[in-house]
Amino acid sequence: DDHFTSLHFTRGCGAVSMQITMAEKTVVIKTKMGQLRGLIGQSVLSGKSYYRFVGIPYGIPPVGELRFKAPQPFGNWEGVRDATEDAPSPKQPVFAHPPGTQNIDGEEDCLYLNVFMNGFPGKSNNLKPVVVVFNQGGFVFGSGNSKIKGPDYFLESDIVVVTFNFRLGALGFLSLENEEVPGNAGLKDQTLVLKWVHDNIDSFGGDPN
């Protein structure tokens, strides 16, 4: 295929591989969790290309018996997981949105994050600084999805950017002070994201420290 290029890099004990399909502008990266298929995006500010992997699960869907509970790590997967489309935003009350902002309904299955970077990790140990972007919205509304919170401004610098969703409102912060609804699930989601970044971001060329 004239539109296909495959590059492979190795660093330390783990291998990082990249495959680019020029016709579709998709990329495949090998991480500790499994392979991800992302996209090559273009900055609306500078026109520069960047790599984007969106809708990466960091927690098991917090539904059913896991509703209101501390998040459970998602773990690994087999094969190549699609990371080209944003995952659902968190469930949130429409009335909570200030005038002039986008109304978001969302879903309970929302524990996903996104990673953006200017360059692909290679043989070099020159890992990039990492910026983790938290939602505004007072723990009631908001979304880390790329169509709402894009990485373009941050990627004017040579860094790795992570945005994410966490549980909001009652689903994230209701507490009955018992085992069923212990409280602060949304803050525990945030803590799990930071642990995920520490454990996995080097696969994307980011510095876990």
Secondary structure, 3 states (H helix, E strand, C coil): CCCEEEEEEEECCEEEEEEEECCCCEEEEECCCCEEEEEEEECCCCCCEEEEEEEEECECCCCHHHCCCCCCECCCCCCEEECCCCCCCECCCHHHCCCCCCCCCCECCCCEEEEEECCCCCCCCCCECEEEECCCCCCCCCCCCCCCCCCCCHHHCCCEEEEECCCCHHHHHCCCCCCCCCCCHHHHHHHHHHHHHHHHHHHHCECCC
